[in-house]
């Protein structure tokens, strides 16, 4: 049996997604994925939490972005979102040390900001 590399499959470990770079369409690095928020019932990823801002991890905020907005770019070895830094800096966010409750209202607010519907 020929071994299949971890990156050649249609699925990926969340461990490999965390830390992956996120870029704008123009190629500007917007940040990295810090976490994934998964719907407990459907098992689908709802949000990628983007780490953005700060310096050396200090003052870094978390920006949830609907998973449906991310497209993996093999050449960049990262995700591309149809956003720029200005759009993200105005997005819903929370501090690195804050535990955010992704209740239905918060999830709707995030999806509404980006103009996407729920799962």
VEXDREN-2710 file (C-alpha; in Angstrom, 1 decimal):
% VEXDREN-2710
k/r/px/py/pz
1/UNK/0.0/0.0/0.0
2/UNK/1.3/3.4/-1.0
3/UNK/1.3/5.9/2.0
4/UNK/-0.7/9.0/1.4
5/UNK/0.8/12.3/2.6
6/UNK/-1.2/14.2/5.2
7/UNK/-1.5/17.2/2.8
8/UNK/-2.8/15.3/-0.2
9/UNK/-6.1/14.4/1.4
10/UNK/-9.3/16.5/1.4
11/UNK/-9.2/16.8/5.1
12/UNK/-6.7/18.4/7.4
13/UNK/-6.0/18.3/11.1
14/UNK/-7.0/21.4/13.0
15/UNK/-3.5/21.3/14.5
16/UNK/-2.1/22.0/11.0
17/UNK/-4.6/24.8/10.3
18/UNK/-3.7/26.7/13.4
19/UNK/-0.8/29.0/12.7
20/UNK/-1.5/29.0/8.9
21/UNK/-1.1/32.5/7.3
22/UNK/-4.1/34.4/6.0
23/UNK/-3.7/36.8/3.1
24/UNK/-5.7/39.4/1.3
25/UNK/-6.3/38.9/-2.5
26/UNK/-3.4/41.3/-3.1
27/UNK/-1.0/39.1/-1.2
28/UNK/-0.8/41.2/2.0
29/UNK/-0.4/38.9/5.1
30/UNK/-3.4/39.7/7.4
31/UNK/-2.5/37.4/10.2
32/UNK/-2.6/33.7/11.2
33/UNK/-5.4/31.3/12.2
34/UNK/-5.3/31.0/16.0
35/UNK/-8.3/28.7/16.5
36/UNK/-11.3/27.0/14.7
37/UNK/-14.8/27.3/16.1
38/UNK/-16.8/24.1/15.3
39/UNK/-20.5/23.6/15.5
40/UNK/-21.1/20.9/18.1
41/UNK/-24.2/19.5/16.3
42/UNK/-23.2/19.5/12.6
43/UNK/-19.5/19.1/13.2
44/UNK/-18.8/21.8/10.6
45/UNK/-16.2/24.6/11.1
46/UNK/-18.1/27.9/11.5
47/UNK/-15.3/30.4/12.1
48/UNK/-11.6/30.6/11.7
49/UNK/-10.3/32.9/14.5
50/UNK/-7.7/35.2/13.0
51/UNK/-4.9/36.5/15.2
52/UNK/-4.1/40.0/14.0
53/UNK/-2.5/43.1/15.5
54/UNK/-0.3/43.7/18.5
55/UNK/3.5/43.2/18.7
56/UNK/5.2/40.0/19.8
57/UNK/1.9/38.6/21.0
58/UNK/1.1/41.6/23.2
59/UNK/-2.1/43.5/22.4
60/UNK/-3.1/40.8/19.8
61/UNK/-6.8/40.5/19.2
62/UNK/-8.9/37.7/17.9
63/UNK/-11.1/38.2/14.8
64/UNK/-13.6/35.5/13.9
65/UNK/-14.0/35.1/10.2
66/UNK/-16.7/32.9/8.7
67/UNK/-15.0/29.7/7.5
68/UNK/-16.8/29.9/4.2
69/UNK/-14.8/33.0/3.3
70/UNK/-11.4/31.3/3.4
71/UNK/-9.9/29.7/0.3
72/UNK/-6.7/27.7/0.5
73/UNK/-4.0/28.9/-1.9
74/UNK/-1.5/26.1/-2.5
75/UNK/1.1/28.5/-3.9
76/UNK/1.0/30.7/-0.8
77/UNK/0.6/27.7/1.6
78/UNK/-2.1/29.8/3.3
79/UNK/-5.7/31.0/3.2
80/UNK/-6.9/33.9/1.2
81/UNK/-9.9/36.0/2.2
82/UNK/-11.7/38.7/0.2
83/UNK/-10.8/41.3/2.8
84/UNK/-8.1/43.9/3.5
85/UNK/-6.6/45.2/6.8
86/UNK/-9.1/48.1/7.0
87/UNK/-12.1/45.8/6.8
88/UNK/-10.7/43.4/9.4
89/UNK/-9.7/46.2/11.9
90/UNK/-13.4/47.2/11.9
91/UNK/-14.7/43.6/12.4
92/UNK/-16.0/42.0/15.6
93/UNK/-13.1/41.1/17.8
94/UNK/-12.1/40.2/21.3
95/UNK/-8.9/40.3/23.3
96/UNK/-6.5/37.3/23.3
97/UNK/-7.1/36.6/27.0
98/UNK/-10.9/36.9/26.7
99/UNK/-13.1/33.8/26.5
100/UNK/-15.8/34.7/24.0
101/UNK/-19.2/32.9/24.0
102/UNK/-20.2/32.1/20.4
103/UNK/-23.9/32.2/21.2
104/UNK/-26.4/32.5/18.3
105/UNK/-26.5/36.3/18.6
106/UNK/-22.7/36.8/18.5
107/UNK/-22.5/34.4/15.5
108/UNK/-25.2/36.3/13.7
109/UNK/-23.4/39.6/14.3
110/UNK/-20.1/38.2/12.9
111/UNK/-21.9/36.7/9.9
112/UNK/-23.8/39.9/9.3
113/UNK/-20.7/42.0/9.4
114/UNK/-19.2/39.9/6.6
115/UNK/-22.4/39.6/4.7
116/UNK/-22.7/35.8/4.9
117/UNK/-25.5/33.6/6.2
118/UNK/-25.2/30.9/8.9
119/UNK/-24.2/27.3/8.1
END
